[in-house]
Amino acid sequence: MGELPAMGEFPSGFAAVLKLKVFTRAALAAFPVLLGNCQKRASGAGRGGREGNDVDSLMKGDSSSAPPILRRPTYGVPQRRRRERSRARLDLPFLEAEAVPEVSEKYEISSVPTFLFFKNSQKMDRLDGAHAPELTKKVQRHASSGSFPPSGNEHPKEDLSLRLKKLTHAARCMLFMKGTPQEPRCGFSKQMVEILNKHNIQFSSFDVFSDEEVRQGLKTYSNWPTYPQLYVSGELIGGLDIIKELEASKELDTICPKAPKLEERLKVLTNKASVMLFMKGNKQEAKCGFSRQILEILNSTGVEYETFDILEDEEVRQGLKTYSNWPTYPQLYVKGELVGGLDIVKELKENGELLPILKGEN
């Protein structure tokens, strides 16, 4: 049949719906073939007004009357695999998002491809974007479990309100968004992050794509149907439009907490523990030879200490060099005062001075 395209090579303008009832090895074996054939799928399906009802019928298990746009692709799939796939009850219909706008709106299809997972006519899970490894994990997880739990199913439904309350209070300023501040996955979330960063607002975030239960539950919990959503002290402030209005009226700076200035932050970090090591990596995994050597020396003293991974915070990494006038890492601090780097620590150990310094006796 020839080499199949990679999972990430999805045709532009398509959203996919996955409906999985019973899983077998045959179904999973056919899965890459089905994905591969999405590029070979014939276009030109009818654009009548019945697609919305057809989608609902399809989700209930009736695909016999579905128009071509909703039928699962078979072109290029060997007949044996078609039989296996049919026995496995794996339905993989493809919908052209632009052809069924009412369906795209109903299921919040904001990017393509989007995979929706259904069982017993209920949407149980979703995956936005062509993330092949994550898609494989979801299919394998649901297949191996024999059930179809939604994301975050380890939390009982009756605890959802309590869980949402904890999440909205997880930080003084909490942003529920699509993606992360480093990698927003929608334009509105990206704009929100840019505004918050521009105003030096300190916030934590939650990726609603990572938990379908939270994504849907928060809409009801706060009576706000869209994302992003910004909370301060557990109270909903609003979405992007509200934040833009607050920015224009100069109120945003009075509502949201400011991030501390770098110098203040560095002072807090260097005093976080009596002995603080700023290094590349952490206690469990040093990411450079110098950091590994200083860990070995500190561990041999038996003195308690904490570490900070400078590779995870570029602002701290660069700022600490100026703050302490020390250009390299690792850097060791005792009670907020710089002791030095690896060479200094080695000298102190050889002279028998290291342990008294770490204990604060000198």
N, C-alpha and C positions, 0 to 999 in steps of 0.2 A: 504493500500500500504506500510505501515511501515514508520518509521521515516526517513525523508530526511536528507542528510548530510548538514552540515553548508555551507553557501554561500562561505566561504573562502576555502573549501576543493575541490579544482579543481585538475583534473588529471595532472600529470607532462607531459609536451610536447604538451600542447594544447593551441591554441589561439582561442578566440571566437569572432564572428562578430555578432553584433546586428543590425537588420534592422527594424525600427519601422515606420509604415505608419500611422495607425489610432489607437488611444488608447481607450480602454474601461476598465471598472472595471474587466471584465472577463480576459482581457489580463494581467492585473497586478496580478490578482489572480493566473493565470497560471504561472507567471514568476518564482516564487521560485521552482515550480515543474520542469520547464525546466532546471533550474540551477542544481537542485538536480540530475537530470538524466544524467548530463554530466559524472558522475562517472560510470553510468551503460551503457554508450554508447559502442556499439560493435566496436572493433578495426578490423584491417585487411582490410581497404579500399584499393582499387587499387591505384597504384602510377604511373599512366600513365603521359603523357606529356601535358594533356589538362586541368589541374586544374586551371591554370592562366586564361584561357578564361572562364572556368566555373564560377570562382569567379566574373569576370566582368559581366557575364550574370545574376548571382544571384543578384548583386547589382542593376541591371536594372529591377529586379522583376521577372525573369524567373528562377524558381528553378526546373522546371519539368525535365530538362535533366541533372541536377547536379548529379555527382557520389555520392556514399554513404558517402564519407568523407565530402561532403558539405551539405548534407541534414539535416534538423532540426530533432533532436531526438524525438521519440515518445514512446520508450520503457517504460512501466510502467506508462504512462500517461492515466488516465481514458478516455474512448471514449467521454464522455460528454465534458471534458475539451479540448480534441482535437478539437471538433467542435467549442467550444467557442474561442479557440486560432485561429482557421482558420478564423472565422468571424471577429476577431479583427485585422487580418492582421499583426500579430506579427511573424516575422521570426527570428529564433534563430539558425542559422547553426553553426556547430563547425568545425574548420579547424585544422588539425594536422600541426603545424608550420613546422616541419622538412620535411613533405611530399610536401609542396608547398613553396620552398625557394624563388622563384621569387615573390610570393605574400608577403612573410615576408619582403623581401627587399623593395618592392614597398611601403608598409605601415609602414616600420620601426619598425617591431616587434622585440624588443630587449629583452623582458621578457614575461613570460607566467604566467597566462593568460593575454591577451590583449583584450579589448572590443572596437570595432569600431562601431560607430553609423552612419548610412546612411539614406539619404532621397533624393529621385529623383536622384539617381545615384551619389550623391555627399557625400563625407565623411564630417560629420558635427561636430563630437565630438569623443573623445576617452578616455579610462581609462586604464592605465597600472598597472597590478598587481591585486592581489586578495584582493581588498579593498571593502568588502561587503557594509559597510555603505555609502561610496561614490557612489558606483554603484546604490544602491537603490535611493539615492538623485537624480542622473542624470535621471534615468528612471521616477521617480515621477515628476521631474521638467518638463521634456519634455512632459509627459503625461498630466499634469495639464494645460500646456500652450497651447496645441493643435498645437504648432509649434515646430521647431527643431533648435533653434539658436545655433551657435557654442559658445564655452566658450568665455567670454568677449564680448558678442554681444552688450553690452550696448554702445560700441564704434563703430560708423559708420565706414564702410570700408574705406571711403575717408579720414578718420582721422588716418588710420593705420600708415602711414609714420611718421606723427607728433608724434604719441604715441610711436613708436619705437625710435624716436630720443630722446624723453624725458626719456625713460627707459634706453637707453645706456648712457645717461648723468646723471642718478639718483645719481650716486656716482662717484668719480674720477676713481675708479677701480670697474667695474661691471662684474660679472660672471653670464652668462646664462647657467644653468645646469639642469640636470634631478634630481630632488629632492632638498634637502637643504644641507648646509654644515654639519649640524648635522646628517642628514639621506640621504646621496647620494643614488640615485636609479639606478645607473649604474657604472660599473668599471672605465670608463674614467672620469666621474665626481668626483668620489672618489679620483682618483689619482691627479686630478687638485687641489682639495681642500687641499690634503696633501702637495703638492708642495708649494702652497701659504702660508699655515700655517707654513711650515718649514722655509720659508724665512721671516716670520713675516710681511707679506704683508697685508695691511688693504684693505678689499674689502666688497662689498655688493653683494647679489645674487638674482637671479630671477629663480623660478622653472618653466621651460617651460611646464611641465606636467600640470600646473595649468591654462594654457591659450593656447588653440590650435591655435587661431588666431596669437598670438605672436610667437608661436613655428614655424609655417609655414612662417609667414611674415618676420621674421628676416633672414631666409635663403636667401630670395630674396634681402632684404634690404642691406645685407652685402656680398651677393654672396658667402656664406659659408654654405655648405649643412648639416653639422653635428654639434653635441653638445658634449662637452661644448664649449662655445665661451667666450673669455675674452676681455674686452674693457677697455681702459684707456683714460680718457677725451673724451669719445664718439667715439673713433677710435678703430676699430677691431685690436687686436694684433694677434689672431689666436686661434687654438684649442690646444689640449693636446700635439701633436707632436711639434708644434711651441714653446710652453712653455718649453718643455723638452730641445729643442735646445737652447733657451735663457738661461735656467738654466745652461746647460753645458758650454756655452760660457761666463758665468758670467755677462750677460747683463740684466738678469731679475731684479736684484736689482736696476739697474739704471732706468728701465722703470716704474716699479710699485711702488706706494707709500708705505712706511713703516708704520706699526702701531706705534703709539707713545709708548714710554716706560711707564710702569705701573705707575711710580711715577708722570710722567708728566700728564698722563691721570687722575689720582686721584686728582691732583691739579686743573685741569680744571673742573672736576665734582664738587668738593667741592665749587668752586667759580661760578658755573653755575647760581646760583641765590643768592640774598642777604641772604635768609634763605633757607637752603637745609636740607631735612630730608632723611636719608638713612634708609630704613625700609624693612620689609617683607610685600610685597604687594604694594598698592598705595592708593591715597586719597579715591578712590571709594570702595576699598575692602582691608582692612587690613587682613593679613594672620597669625597674632599672637596677643595674648592679649596685650602685651606690646606696639606693634605698634598701636593697636587700641586706647589705653589709651593716647598715646602721640598725636595722631591725634585729639582726643577730646579736649585736652588742647590747642593745637595750634589753632584749629578752634574757640575756645572761645575767643581768643585774637583779632581776626579780622585781623591779619597780613598776608600778602600774602607770600606764600612759595611754593616751589616745592619739589617733592619727587623722589627718585630713588629706584627701586625695586631690592634689592640685590639678590633675588631668581632667577633673570633672567641673572645674570652675576657672575659666581663663582670667576672669577679673581678679580673683584672689591670687592666682599664679603670678600675674604681672605686678599687681599692686603690692604684694608682700616684698618683692625685690627692692622696691623704693622705700617702703615703710621701714624696713630693717636695714636698708643699705647692704643687702647681701644678694648677689646676682644668681646664685645657683641653688639647687635642691639636692638632697634633703636639707631642711632647717629644723633645728631642735630648740624648743622654748621651755623654760622653767619659770612658772609664775609670771608669764607674760613677757619675760626677758629672753632675748636671743642668746643661746649658748654658742651656736655655730653649726657648721656642716660636718660632714663625715670626717675630714682630717682633724678638726678640732676635737671631736668626740674621741677619735682614736688616741690622740695625745693625752687627753684627760684620763682615759682608761689606763694607758701605760704608766702615767704618773700617780695612779691611785686616787685621783681627784674626782672622777666621774660620779661614783656612788654618792659621796657627800653632797655634790651639787644637785643631783637628781632628787635627793631627799630634802633639799632646801636647807642644808646645814651650813653651807658657805654663802 
